[in-house]
């Protein structure tokens, strides 16, 4: 692994401290901010060798990865949650840090990303995280109360792949940029968008939406 460039701990900590209270709500604490800073330091270090994310600037990572990930907190329902296509552990690791009372399964087919997520979870002593390397259609874990997807695939494909992983009363939660009107129209008929919320991410320009899907009764 290449030597990591200096990580701006103080600046990242300040950016987290400014943005987290409004995003994390009751889950915010100084300890959460410190641990998220440790996670970003590891992501920054590994990213130089393994190209885990196109975002290189640690300060950009605060808004584009951490704060963006935590916008979905109000819609993470139930005790068991799966993050499909977790990539570098986003949103799964920030959510697991914010909600230690819930169990998170972080799912991805990419070996180098799974190795990083496994390493990061161990470094942060995240006992409420399981990491699984598999495609969504191969996943045998579950059932889950909530299945999350952050910019992983189109809504119809998300529903087709994840529906079998959630309980009868479970939800599928998609994190999107602009409202995906065409994707919503193509959602399988046994599922429907039950809620759509526009969210604001401190320091991030552009639209962000949370879509909650439920089975049609």
N, C-alpha and C positions, 0 to 999 in steps of 0.2 A: 504494500500500500504506500502511495506517495506521502511524503511528509505533509501534514495539514498546514495551511496558512493560519495565521493567528485568528482566533475566533473572538469577535468583539463582545465578550461576556457582558460588560457594563451596558453597552448600547442595546443589546438584545434584551437584557433584563429590564431596562427602562421602557422599551417598546412593549414588552409583555405586561409590565405593570400599568401602562397607560391604557392598553386595549382590553385586557382580560376581565376587569370588573364588569364592564357592560355586556360582555359576551357570555361569560361563565356564570354570572349571577351568584346564587347561593353556593355554587361549587368553588368559587374563587377563594384562594388563600395565598399568602406569600410563599408557602411551601409548594403549592401547585406551580407558581411562576418559576421558582427555582428549578423544579424538576423538569418542566418544559424547556427551560434553557439548557439543561443537561442533555435532553433529547436532541435539541437542535444542534448542539455542539457535536454529538456523535453523527448525526445526519450529515452535517457539513464535512466532517472528517472522512466518512466513508464515500461521500459523493464524489470526491476528487478521484477515487480509484474506480468506482463502480457505476458512476453516472445514474444514480437512483432517481434524480429529479432534475429537470431543466432549470430550476430556480437555484442560482448559485449564491446570491447575496444573502447572508444570514438575516439581515433586517427585512428583506423581501419575504423570507421564509416565515417570519412572524405573522404577517398579514395573510399571505397567500396560502400558507399551510396550517399554522396553528389556529389563528383566529377564525379562519374560514371553516376549519374542521369543527370547531366548537359551536358554530351557529346552529348545528343540528341538535344540540343537547335537549331542548324542550320536546323533541319528537322521538327520543330514544326511550321506548316504552318496554316494560317487562324486565325480567331478570337475565335473559339470555339474548345476546345480540351478535349478529354476524356482519362483518365488514367485508363485502365482496369486492375483489380487486383492490386490496388494501395498498398495493404498491410499497411505498416506504413507510407503511404504518399509519396512513392518513385516510380517514379520520380516526382509525381505531385506537392508536396509542394515546393521543390527547384525550379522547373520550374515556378511555380506561383509567387514565390518571385523574380525570375530573369526577368519575363515578366508580369508586372502588367497590360499591355495593352491587355492581352488575358484572356478569361474566361475558367477556368478549372473545369471539373467535375471529381471527384475522386470516383471510383467505386470499391466496394469490398463486398463480401458476409459475411465476418467474422465480427461478432458483436464487439468483443473487439478491433479489429484494426480500425473499423469505429469510435468507441468512441474516440480512441486516435486521429485519424486524425481530427475529429470534434473539439476536445479540442485544438489541436495544431493550427488549422486554426483560432480559436477564440483568442487564446493567442497572435498570431502573427498579428491579425487584417487583415486577408487575405480576403478582400471583393470580390476577383475574384475567389473564390473557393466555389464550391458546393460539398457536400459529400453525396453519395447515397449508401445505403446498399441494394445490390441486386446482383444476378448472372447476367452475361452479357446477357444471353438469356431472362432475365426478365426486363432488363432496358428499360424504356419508355422515357428516356431523349433523346435529340438530335433534329435535326441532327447536327453532328460535322464535322468540317473541317479536323481534324486529330484525329485518335484513336491510342493511345500508348499502348504498352505492354512490360513490362520489366521482362523477365524470368518468365512469367506467365504460358504459355502453348506453345504447338507446333504450328508452323506456320499454318498448315491446320485448326486446331481448332480455332486459333485466327481469321483467315479470316472468317470461318463459323459463329463465334459468333459476330464479330464486323462489318462485311460488311454492315449490315442493319442500323448501327448507323451513318454512314458517308454520306455526300452529294455525288452527282454523280461524282463530280470532286475531292472528298476527298481522303486522303491517310491513309493507315495503316502503322504504323512505329513500327517495332519490334527491341528490344534491346537484342542482343544475345552475347554469348561468342565466341566459335569457329563457323566458318561458317557452318550453318546447311544444308549441301548438300542434305541429304535425305528429310528433311522437305521442302526445296525449290522445289524439284522434285514432292512433293505431294500437292502443292498448288492448289486449285480449278482452273479449266481452264479459268474462267472468271476474274481471277486476275493474275498479274505477278509481279515479283520483278523488279522494274524499276530502282533501285539504291541500291548498297551495298557499304558501306564505313567501312574501318577498322579504329578504333579510339584508341587513347592511353590515358590512365588514369594515371595521376601522382601518383606514390606510389602503383600502382596496377600491379601485375604480371599476365600475361595471355592475351589471345586474347579477343578483344571486337569488335563486328560488329553492325552496324546499317543497317537494311534492310527496304527499302521503297517500299511498294506495291501499285499498282494502278489498277483500273479496265481496262480490255482489251477493247480497243475502238471497 
